[in-house]
Structures are given as structure tokens and as C-alpha cells.
Amino acid sequence: MFGKKFLSDPYPAYARLREEEPVHWDDRLNGWVITRHHDVYAAHLDPQTYSSHRLGAMVSNRVGPTSSDEMKKFMDFAPEWMLFRDPPDHTRIRRVMNSEFRGRDIRALRPRIEEISAGVIDRAAAKGEFDLVRDFAYQLPGRVLAVMYGLPSDEGGRLTDWWYEIRHMQRVFLGADPTQVAPSGSSVAEAFSAMTPYLAEIIADRRRSPKQDLVSRVIALAERGTEDGLRLDEHETFAHLLLLPLASFGTTMDLIGNGVLGLLQQRDQWNLLRNEPALIPAAVEEVLRYDASVQLTHRLVTRDLEIAGQPIAEGELVYLVRGAANRDPERWPDPDRINLRRHDSGHVGFGVGIHRCLGAGLAQVITASALKVLTQRVPGLCAVPGRPHRWKADTPQFRGLSEFPVQKER
């Protein structure tokens, strides 16, 4: 399990696990793999039993004196992230950050995001044949986030290259050796070394001269506090301004690529979307269910429990496999096909409960914008014959394409 073949197409193995062993022990992950929708959904809603804080503490304790300085610094910030906090600390941070990710505010960004999307796809499509990942999906989230951070959209290129490298540091949360993930001198370590002072300077600049951007508003809110006095300290503020792009860039990029691939492979659904653009919001939810960019998350259990007849001991790891849960035939008919008229999400692609992805609304708007400009500006988009797509297939946690050669017309 979790070899290259599995990571390129995990869904047949997921189906076998759901049917034959819905609670499966995996030696490589050193934990229990949970695959049924009911079980995965219920675990997300029970943070008292399935702890994120204890998991973060466990991982940070593995970073020792032989780890690179960059990994030590990264793991100094990571435990501050709300995804590694339980209530009541999680509640405090979430309430502060939620004020900057309200649905109406994100939706207000839609015209600017569509403008950026159109510019990116027009440049790519002008070549006739292009890579949907490198030339479009890789470019778009970084440009949008640059604008949100009060930077020129073209600055998104540099940020994207850094974020793409830094994301590898997250492999330590799945048990990778911290000394090997970002050794000194590696491209990962160098990207982190460049990104942190860059972000620190942006924060310092916004403290001196606030602007109408996300960084300025988060700083002001963290210092001023919410109406009921909730605040973030300086370390938490920096950590979350670092987290936001890391958490949203790669997953949004992969969601766009996975979704477009699925729609083009089921051409009737692409044509339906092209002819009925009102289905775009439903399409975002359905492709997220069908092929989520985040395939699993994990927790540390705080008490002895039993799932599907399998005892699980306090202190053991459980891996909640969202990709498997999202294709559970007990929850959806014909789950291995995209159906834009399904109108029944219920998926766990962004998580559910208190740890639902903070940037879910932003990812939805960016992906909707991508689908809109692609179906309208390159309606005949198709894969290039004889040049197959390729999956990154480098981690069971995240799923995305490394290459997807496409062309304008069939």
C-alpha cells in the first residue's frame, strides 16, 4: 500500500478497504486507516476524541539537534497553526481568523480573481498546446494570494516557487524523517530561508503603513482583538500568515488539475458545464468529492474506542481517508463518476466540523473562476493525443498532477 502505483490511482484500493477492512492497520504509517464515509465524517466532528493538538506536539518532538536550522524553525511555527490546536485554543484562533474569510468578502473578490484567471489562461492558450498544471493551475493561486497580500499579481510567481518547495516540509507530519525532509542547502530549506524574512518584511511594512490588504487586516485584528477580546500574539500572527498560502496554494492548484482532468475524461460533463455555466458551483463541489486534492488527514485518539468492531487504543494514530470516504457507495450512487446534477455534496474534501479548511471559500472561488474561464475561453480543450498526464504520486496525503498536456481544440 502507498507505493507509486497506489498513489497514481488509489481508488480501487480504497474500495477494497471499505468493503473488506474499513479499519486497517498500516505499518508504514504506524496507524489505523479509516475509509468509510460514516466513520470519517463522525471522527471529524469529535475533536475531543480525535485530537489535533496532541498530534502536533508528537511531531514537533521528533525534530532534534540533527535537523536543519530551517526545519527547526518551521517546526517552531507549525504547532501554532490552528489545525494543530484543540478547543478552546483552536476556538480563539479560528474566531480571529474567520473574520477575514467570511463568505461575502471572498465572493467580493470574484471579479478580480476572474480577471487574473482570464489573463493566465489567455497567455497559456495562445501557445495552442500547453501544460494545464505548469501554465495554468500552478500560476493561478499564487497570483491571487499575492493580490490578497497587497502585492503585484506578478509577484505571485516568486511566491509560488517558494511555496511549492516549502510544502515538502509537511511530509514530516506523515512520519518522514525531519533530518531528510529539508537538509541544509536543499531547495526546500533555501526556499524557507528566503520566504520567512520576505514575509517578516511585509508584516513590518504593514505595521508601519497599513494598507487595504489581508496582511494589514490580520495584524490589526490580532493586535486589537475581536469584540469579545480574543487576540493572537505576534508569533501566532506570523505563523498563520505563513500557513495560509501553504495550506491553500498546493491544494487549490491540485483541485483545479484533478477537476479538469476528470471533466475532460467524462466529456459529457465538460460539455454540460460549458453549456450550463450556472452549474459551476455544483461542479466545484462534485470534482472535490470525486478527486480531492487532500486525500487524508490524521489525528491522535485520546481514549480507547472501537470502529467497525476494531478496538483502537488511546494514543494511537488514525488516518481519516477523505478520498475513500468521498467515493463510498453507501453514501452516493455511482460514486466513481462525476455527476454535475448530483446536488448532494456531503463530502469531506475540505474537512467538516471545527477543522474545516479556513481557506475553503477562497479555494472554491478560485476553482470556480478556473472552470469558468476554461469552459468559456477554451471550450474545445482536450488532452494532447499521445502525451499522457502524470501524477506527482509522492505522498498519500496530497493528490495532484505533475503534468497534463492539453490543447485548445479537439
C-alpha positions as CSV (number, residue, x, y, z in Angstrom):
1,M,0.0,0.0,0.0
2,F,1.1,3.6,-0.7
3,G,3.5,2.7,-3.4
4,K,3.8,4.6,-6.7
5,K,1.0,2.6,-8.4
6,F,-1.3,3.1,-5.5
7,L,-0.6,6.8,-5.3
8,S,-1.3,7.2,-9.1
9,D,-4.8,5.6,-8.6
10,P,-5.7,4.9,-5.0
11,Y,-9.4,4.4,-5.6
12,P,-9.5,0.6,-6.3
13,A,-7.6,0.0,-3.1
14,Y,-9.9,2.3,-1.2
15,A,-12.9,0.4,-2.5
16,R,-11.3,-2.9,-1.2
17,L,-10.6,-1.4,2.2
18,R,-14.1,0.0,2.6
19,E,-15.6,-3.4,1.7
20,E,-13.1,-5.8,3.4
21,E,-11.3,-3.9,6.1
22,P,-12.7,-0.4,6.8
23,V,-10.3,0.0,9.8
24,H,-6.9,-1.2,8.5
25,W,-3.6,-1.1,10.3
26,D,-0.7,0.2,8.2
27,D,2.9,-0.4,9.4
28,R,4.4,2.3,7.2
29,L,2.0,5.0,8.6
30,N,2.1,3.4,12.1
31,G,-1.6,3.9,12.4
32,W,-5.2,2.9,11.6
33,V,-6.5,3.8,8.1
34,I,-10.3,4.6,8.2
35,T,-12.1,4.6,4.9
36,R,-15.9,4.6,5.3
37,H,-17.7,7.9,4.9
38,H,-19.8,7.5,8.1
39,D,-16.7,6.8,10.2
40,V,-14.5,9.5,8.7
41,Y,-17.3,12.1,8.9
42,A,-18.1,11.3,12.5
43,A,-14.4,11.5,13.5
44,H,-14.1,15.0,12.1
45,L,-17.0,16.0,14.3
46,D,-15.4,14.7,17.5
47,P,-12.2,16.7,18.3
48,Q,-12.3,15.7,21.9
49,T,-11.6,12.0,20.9
50,Y,-9.6,12.7,17.7
51,S,-7.0,15.3,18.9
52,S,-5.1,17.6,16.6
53,H,-3.1,19.3,19.3
54,R,-1.6,16.1,20.7
55,L,-0.6,15.1,17.1
56,G,1.2,18.4,16.6
57,A,3.1,18.0,19.8
58,M,4.1,14.5,19.0
59,V,5.5,15.5,15.6
60,S,7.4,18.6,16.9
61,N,9.1,16.5,19.5
62,R,10.7,14.4,16.7
63,V,12.7,17.4,15.5
64,G,16.1,17.1,17.2
65,P,19.6,18.6,17.1
66,T,20.5,16.9,13.8
67,S,17.6,18.5,11.9
68,S,18.5,21.5,9.8
69,D,18.0,25.0,11.2
70,E,15.3,25.6,8.6
71,M,13.3,22.5,9.8
72,K,13.7,23.6,13.4
73,K,12.3,27.0,12.6
74,F,9.5,25.5,10.5
75,M,8.5,23.2,13.4
76,D,8.7,26.2,15.8
77,F,5.8,27.8,13.7
78,A,3.8,24.7,12.7
79,P,2.5,23.8,16.2
80,E,1.0,27.3,16.4
81,W,-1.3,26.6,13.5
82,M,-5.0,26.2,14.3
83,L,-5.0,22.8,12.5
84,F,-2.8,21.5,15.4
85,R,-4.9,23.0,18.1
86,D,-7.9,21.7,20.0
87,P,-10.6,23.8,21.7
88,P,-10.5,26.2,23.5
89,D,-7.3,27.4,21.9
90,H,-8.4,26.4,18.4
91,T,-11.7,28.3,19.0
92,R,-9.8,31.5,19.9
93,I,-7.6,31.4,16.8
94,R,-10.4,30.4,14.5
95,R,-12.7,33.2,15.6
96,V,-10.0,35.8,15.0
97,M,-9.1,34.4,11.5
98,N,-12.7,33.7,10.5
99,S,-13.3,37.5,10.3
100,E,-11.0,37.7,7.3
101,F,-12.5,34.7,5.5
102,R,-16.2,35.5,5.5
103,G,-18.1,34.2,2.5
104,R,-19.4,37.6,1.4
105,D,-15.9,39.0,1.5
106,I,-14.4,36.2,-0.5
107,R,-17.2,36.4,-3.1
108,A,-16.5,40.1,-3.5
109,L,-13.1,39.1,-4.8
110,R,-14.6,37.1,-7.6
111,P,-14.3,39.7,-10.4
112,R,-10.6,40.3,-9.6
113,I,-10.0,36.6,-9.5
114,E,-11.7,36.0,-12.8
115,E,-9.7,38.8,-14.3
116,I,-6.5,37.1,-13.1
117,S,-7.7,33.7,-14.3
118,A,-8.5,35.1,-17.8
119,G,-5.1,36.6,-18.1
120,V,-3.3,33.4,-17.1
121,I,-5.3,31.2,-19.5
122,D,-5.1,33.6,-22.4
123,R,-1.3,33.6,-22.2
124,A,-1.3,29.8,-21.9
125,A,-3.8,29.1,-24.7
126,A,-2.0,31.4,-27.1
127,K,0.6,28.7,-27.4
128,G,-2.1,26.3,-28.7
129,E,-0.7,23.4,-26.8
130,F,0.2,23.9,-23.1
131,D,0.6,22.2,-19.8
132,L,-2.6,22.8,-17.7
133,V,-0.6,22.3,-14.5
134,R,2.5,24.4,-15.2
135,D,1.0,27.1,-17.3
136,F,-2.4,27.5,-15.6
137,A,-3.1,25.7,-12.3
138,Y,0.4,26.3,-10.9
139,Q,0.2,30.0,-11.7
140,L,-3.3,31.0,-10.6
141,P,-3.4,30.5,-6.8
142,G,-0.1,32.3,-6.2
143,R,-1.2,35.4,-8.3
144,V,-4.5,35.6,-6.3
145,L,-2.8,35.2,-3.0
146,A,-0.2,37.9,-3.9
147,V,-3.0,40.3,-4.6
148,M,-4.7,39.4,-1.3
149,Y,-1.3,40.1,0.5
150,G,-1.2,43.5,-1.1
151,L,1.5,42.6,-3.7
152,P,1.5,42.9,-7.5
153,S,0.0,39.8,-9.1
154,D,3.2,39.1,-11.0
155,E,4.9,38.7,-7.6
156,G,2.9,35.5,-7.3
157,G,5.5,33.7,-9.5
158,R,8.2,34.1,-7.0
159,L,5.9,33.2,-4.1
160,T,4.6,30.2,-5.9
161,D,8.1,28.8,-6.5
162,W,8.8,29.2,-2.8
163,W,5.5,27.7,-1.6
164,Y,5.9,24.7,-4.0
165,E,9.2,23.8,-2.3
166,I,8.2,24.6,1.3
167,R,5.1,22.3,1.1
168,H,7.6,19.3,1.2
169,M,8.2,20.2,4.8
170,Q,4.7,19.0,5.6
171,R,5.8,15.4,4.8
172,V,7.2,15.3,8.4
173,F,3.6,15.2,9.6
174,L,3.2,11.8,7.9
175,G,6.3,10.3,9.6
176,A,9.1,11.4,7.2
177,D,12.5,11.8,8.9
178,P,12.8,15.5,9.8
179,T,16.6,15.3,9.1
180,Q,15.9,14.3,5.5
181,V,12.9,16.5,4.5
182,A,14.8,19.8,4.4
183,P,18.5,19.3,4.9
184,S,20.6,22.4,4.9
185,G,21.4,23.6,1.4
186,S,18.4,21.8,-0.2
187,S,16.0,23.6,-2.4
188,V,13.3,23.2,0.3
189,A,15.5,24.7,3.0
190,E,16.6,27.6,0.8
191,A,13.0,28.4,-0.1
192,F,12.0,28.5,3.5
193,S,15.1,30.7,4.3
194,A,14.1,33.2,1.6
195,M,10.3,33.1,2.4
196,T,10.4,33.8,6.1
197,P,12.4,37.1,6.0
198,Y,10.3,38.2,3.0
199,L,7.1,37.7,4.9
200,A,8.6,39.3,8.0
201,E,9.4,42.4,6.0
202,I,5.8,42.5,4.6
203,I,4.5,42.3,8.1
204,A,6.8,45.1,9.3
205,D,5.9,47.3,6.4
206,R,2.2,46.9,7.1
207,R,2.7,47.7,10.7
208,R,4.4,50.9,9.7
209,S,2.0,51.7,6.8
210,P,-1.3,49.7,6.9
211,K,-3.0,49.0,3.5
212,Q,-6.3,47.6,2.4
213,D,-5.0,44.0,2.3
214,L,-5.2,40.7,4.2
215,V,-1.8,41.2,6.0
216,S,-2.8,44.6,7.3
217,R,-6.2,43.4,8.5
218,V,-4.9,40.3,10.2
219,I,-2.2,42.3,12.0
220,A,-4.7,44.9,13.1
221,L,-7.3,42.3,14.3
222,A,-4.6,40.2,16.0
223,E,-3.5,43.2,18.0
224,R,-6.9,44.8,18.5
225,G,-8.8,41.6,19.2
226,T,-12.3,40.6,18.5
227,E,-15.3,42.2,20.2
228,D,-15.0,39.7,23.0
229,G,-11.3,40.3,23.5
230,L,-9.8,37.3,21.5
231,R,-6.3,38.0,20.2
232,L,-3.3,36.4,18.5
233,D,0.2,37.0,19.8
234,E,3.0,38.1,17.4
235,H,4.3,34.5,16.9
236,E,0.8,33.2,16.1
237,T,0.2,36.0,13.7
238,F,3.3,35.3,11.7
239,A,2.6,31.5,11.8
240,H,-0.8,31.9,10.3
241,L,0.2,34.4,7.7
242,L,2.8,31.7,6.7
243,L,0.2,28.9,6.9
244,L,-2.5,30.5,4.7
245,P,-0.5,30.3,1.4
246,L,1.0,26.9,2.3
247,A,-2.4,25.5,3.1
248,S,-4.2,26.9,0.1
249,F,-1.7,27.1,-2.8
250,G,-1.0,23.5,-3.4
251,T,-4.4,22.1,-2.6
252,T,-6.1,24.7,-4.9
253,M,-3.7,24.0,-7.7
254,D,-4.3,20.3,-7.4
255,L,-8.0,20.7,-7.2
256,I,-8.1,22.6,-10.5
257,G,-5.9,20.0,-12.2
258,N,-7.8,17.0,-10.8
259,G,-11.1,18.5,-11.6
260,V,-10.4,19.5,-15.2
261,L,-8.9,16.0,-15.9
262,G,-12.0,14.3,-14.5
263,L,-14.3,16.5,-16.6
264,L,-12.3,16.0,-19.8
265,Q,-12.3,12.3,-19.2
266,Q,-16.1,12.4,-18.8
267,R,-16.6,14.6,-21.8
268,D,-20.4,14.7,-21.4
269,Q,-19.9,16.5,-18.1
270,W,-17.5,19.0,-19.6
271,N,-19.9,19.8,-22.3
272,L,-22.7,20.1,-19.8
273,L,-20.7,22.6,-17.8
274,R,-19.8,24.5,-20.9
275,N,-23.4,24.8,-22.0
276,E,-24.8,25.5,-18.5
277,P,-22.4,27.7,-16.6
278,A,-24.9,28.0,-13.7
279,L,-23.7,24.5,-12.8
280,I,-20.2,25.8,-11.9
281,P,-20.7,26.0,-8.1
282,A,-22.1,22.4,-8.2
283,A,-19.2,21.4,-10.4
284,V,-16.6,22.6,-7.8
285,E,-18.3,20.5,-5.1
286,E,-18.6,17.5,-7.3
287,V,-15.0,17.4,-8.5
288,L,-13.8,17.9,-5.0
289,R,-15.9,14.9,-3.9
290,Y,-14.7,12.9,-6.9
291,D,-10.9,13.6,-6.7
292,A,-10.0,15.7,-3.7
293,S,-6.6,17.3,-3.5
294,V,-6.3,16.4,0.2
295,Q,-6.7,12.7,0.4
296,L,-6.3,12.1,4.1
297,T,-5.8,13.8,7.5
298,H,-4.8,12.3,10.8
299,R,-5.5,12.5,14.5
300,L,-4.3,11.1,17.8
301,V,-7.0,9.4,19.7
302,T,-7.5,10.4,23.4
303,R,-9.3,7.3,24.7
304,D,-9.9,3.7,23.9
305,L,-12.6,3.3,21.3
306,E,-14.0,0.9,18.7
307,I,-14.8,1.5,15.0
308,A,-16.4,-1.1,12.8
309,G,-15.7,-3.7,15.5
310,Q,-11.9,-2.9,15.6
311,P,-10.5,-1.7,19.0
312,I,-8.3,1.3,18.9
313,A,-6.2,2.2,21.9
314,E,-5.7,5.6,23.5
315,G,-2.6,7.3,22.0
316,E,-2.8,5.5,18.6
317,L,-2.8,7.4,15.3
318,V,-5.8,7.2,13.0
319,Y,-5.8,8.3,9.3
320,L,-9.1,9.6,8.1
321,V,-9.0,8.9,4.4
322,R,-11.2,11.6,2.8
323,G,-10.6,10.3,-0.7
324,A,-12.1,6.9,0.2
325,A,-15.0,8.4,2.2
326,N,-15.9,10.7,-0.8
327,R,-16.5,7.7,-3.0
328,D,-18.4,5.5,-0.5
329,P,-21.3,3.8,-2.4
330,E,-23.2,3.7,0.8
331,R,-23.3,7.5,0.7
332,W,-23.6,8.2,-3.1
333,P,-24.9,6.2,-6.0
334,D,-22.3,5.6,-8.8
335,P,-19.7,7.4,-6.8
336,D,-16.8,6.7,-9.3
337,R,-18.4,9.1,-11.8
338,I,-18.8,12.8,-11.9
339,N,-22.4,13.9,-11.9
340,L,-22.8,17.7,-12.0
341,R,-26.5,17.3,-11.3
342,R,-25.9,15.3,-8.1
343,H,-26.6,18.4,-5.9
344,D,-25.7,16.4,-2.8
345,S,-22.2,17.2,-1.6
346,G,-21.9,15.9,2.0
347,H,-18.2,15.3,1.1
348,V,-15.3,15.7,3.4
349,G,-12.9,17.2,0.8
350,F,-12.4,20.3,2.9
351,G,-13.0,18.6,6.2
352,V,-16.0,19.2,8.4
353,G,-16.6,20.5,11.9
354,I,-14.2,22.9,13.6
355,H,-11.3,21.9,11.4
356,R,-13.0,22.6,8.1
357,C,-10.4,24.3,5.9
358,L,-10.2,28.0,6.7
359,G,-9.5,28.8,3.0
360,A,-12.2,26.6,1.6
361,G,-14.3,29.5,0.4
362,L,-11.3,31.0,-1.3
363,A,-10.4,27.7,-3.0
364,Q,-14.0,27.3,-4.2
365,V,-14.0,30.8,-5.7
366,I,-10.6,30.3,-7.4
367,T,-11.6,26.9,-8.8
368,A,-15.0,28.2,-10.0
369,S,-13.2,31.0,-11.7
370,A,-10.8,28.5,-13.3
371,L,-13.7,26.4,-14.6
372,K,-15.5,29.4,-15.9
373,V,-12.6,30.8,-17.9
374,L,-11.6,27.4,-19.3
375,T,-15.1,26.4,-20.5
376,Q,-15.7,29.9,-21.9
377,R,-12.3,30.8,-23.4
378,V,-11.1,27.3,-24.5
379,P,-14.4,25.3,-24.8
380,G,-12.7,22.7,-27.0
381,L,-10.0,22.0,-24.5
382,C,-8.7,18.4,-24.6
383,A,-5.8,16.2,-23.8
384,V,-2.9,16.1,-26.3
385,P,-3.0,12.7,-28.0
386,G,0.0,10.5,-27.2
387,R,1.1,12.7,-24.3
388,P,-0.4,11.2,-21.1
389,H,-0.9,13.1,-17.9
390,R,1.3,12.2,-15.0
391,W,0.6,12.2,-11.2
392,K,3.0,13.5,-8.6
393,A,2.4,10.4,-6.6
394,D,4.8,11.4,-3.9
395,T,2.6,11.4,-0.8
396,P,-0.6,9.7,0.3
397,Q,-1.8,12.9,1.9
398,F,-2.0,15.1,-1.2
399,R,-3.1,14.1,-4.7
400,G,-2.3,16.2,-7.8
401,L,-0.9,16.1,-11.3
402,S,2.6,16.9,-12.2
403,E,1.9,17.2,-15.9
404,F,-1.2,17.5,-18.0
405,P,-0.6,18.4,-21.7
406,V,-3.7,19.9,-23.3
407,Q,-4.6,21.8,-26.5
408,K,-7.2,24.3,-27.5
409,E,-9.2,22.3,-29.9
410,R,-10.1,18.7,-30.4
